[in-house]
């Protein structure tokens, strides 16, 4: 395999990028589900974050 097989990056870098995108998708889905399942706790979390800044 050559770097051009992966858009000019090494296989390790290509895999790292795929895993990063996959992790981000799972994290976004988890937060979205938390907002749906626990709206009061989500609101409390947001209020706390606003106070911290």
Helices and strands as residue ranges (DSSP letters): G 3-6, H 11-37, H 39-52
